[in-house]
């Protein structure tokens, strides 16, 4: 079955960096685009970034452009989110997502807290 497992979250000071990972299994990872979303307390889940199957195409939400970088390693079935220049408003649970056979699959999420 499709499984997505995020890791790498934690507490970081404003201006700091984190790299999130999402390990995928149960489907042919290199055939599917991957996305990162986040959900802050009291807010709707929002798209952070998307990466194409081979990583040649990436898209970002406006507020993340220039600070976040999505990448993937198809040999390791893993997608990453490098987050730099973090701000308190980046505090959220971060999720990876894919769609296989028309069904959305989500990981359990990893908490990122940006605070001094």
C-alpha positions as CSV (number, residue, x, y, z in Angstrom):
1,X,0.0,0.0,0.0
2,X,1.0,3.6,-0.5
3,X,2.9,5.0,2.4
4,X,4.4,8.4,2.9
5,X,6.5,9.2,6.0
6,X,7.7,12.7,6.7
7,X,10.6,13.5,9.0
8,X,13.0,16.4,9.8
9,X,10.7,18.8,11.5
10,X,11.6,20.5,14.8
11,X,12.1,23.8,16.6
12,X,14.2,26.4,14.8
13,X,15.0,30.1,15.4
14,X,13.8,32.7,12.9
15,X,16.3,32.9,10.1
16,X,17.3,29.3,10.5
17,X,17.0,26.3,8.2
18,X,15.5,22.8,8.2
19,X,15.3,20.0,5.6
20,X,12.3,17.9,5.6
21,X,12.2,14.4,4.0
22,X,9.3,12.3,2.8
23,X,10.1,8.6,2.3
24,X,7.6,6.9,-0.1
25,X,6.8,3.3,-0.6
26,X,4.1,1.1,-2.2
27,X,4.0,2.7,-5.6
28,X,6.4,3.5,-8.5
29,X,7.7,6.7,-7.0
30,X,9.5,8.0,-10.1
31,X,6.3,7.9,-12.1
32,X,4.5,10.4,-9.8
33,X,4.7,14.1,-9.1
34,X,5.0,14.9,-5.4
35,X,3.8,17.9,-3.4
36,X,4.4,19.4,0.0
37,X,1.6,21.1,1.9
38,X,1.4,22.8,5.3
39,X,-1.3,23.6,7.8
40,X,-0.9,26.2,10.4
41,X,-3.1,26.3,13.5
42,X,-6.6,27.6,12.7
43,X,-5.8,27.8,9.0
44,X,-6.5,25.7,5.9
45,X,-4.0,23.4,4.5
46,X,-2.0,25.1,1.7
47,X,0.2,24.0,-1.1
48,X,3.9,24.7,-0.5
49,X,5.6,23.2,-3.5
50,X,5.3,20.7,-6.3
51,X,7.9,18.7,-8.2
52,X,7.5,16.7,-11.4
53,X,8.4,13.0,-11.8
54,X,12.0,13.5,-12.8
55,X,12.5,16.8,-10.8
56,X,12.8,19.0,-13.9
57,X,9.9,21.1,-13.1
58,X,9.1,22.7,-9.7
59,X,6.5,25.2,-8.5
60,X,6.2,27.1,-5.3
61,X,3.6,29.2,-3.5
62,X,4.5,32.9,-3.7
63,X,5.4,33.2,-0.1
64,X,8.0,30.4,-0.3
65,X,9.7,31.4,-3.5
66,X,13.4,32.0,-3.0
67,X,13.4,30.5,0.5
68,X,12.2,26.9,0.0
69,X,13.5,24.3,-2.5
70,X,11.8,21.0,-3.3
71,X,13.9,18.2,-4.7
72,X,13.7,14.4,-5.0
73,X,15.9,11.4,-5.2
74,X,14.1,8.7,-7.2
75,X,16.8,6.1,-6.3
76,X,15.9,6.6,-2.6
77,X,12.1,7.1,-3.2
78,X,12.4,10.3,-1.2
79,X,11.3,13.9,-1.7
80,X,12.8,16.8,0.2
81,X,11.9,20.3,1.2
82,X,14.9,22.6,2.1
83,X,13.6,25.5,4.0
84,X,15.8,28.6,4.6
85,X,15.3,32.0,6.1
86,X,12.5,30.6,8.2
87,X,9.9,32.9,9.7
88,X,7.5,32.5,12.6
89,X,4.7,32.4,10.1
90,X,6.2,29.2,8.6
91,X,5.2,27.4,11.8
92,X,2.9,24.6,10.7
93,X,2.6,20.8,10.2
94,X,4.1,19.9,6.9
95,X,2.7,17.1,4.8
96,X,3.8,15.4,1.6
97,X,1.2,14.2,-0.8
98,X,0.9,12.2,-4.0
99,X,-2.0,11.1,-6.1
100,X,-2.1,7.5,-7.3
101,X,-4.9,6.0,-9.3
102,X,-7.0,9.2,-8.7
103,X,-6.6,8.8,-4.9
104,X,-4.8,11.3,-2.7
105,X,-2.3,9.9,-0.3
106,X,-0.9,11.9,2.6
107,X,1.8,11.4,5.1
108,X,1.2,11.9,8.9
109,X,3.0,15.2,8.9
110,X,5.9,16.7,10.6
111,X,5.8,19.7,12.9
112,X,7.9,22.8,12.2
113,X,8.0,25.5,14.8
114,X,9.9,28.7,14.1
115,X,10.4,30.6,17.4
116,X,13.0,32.4,19.4
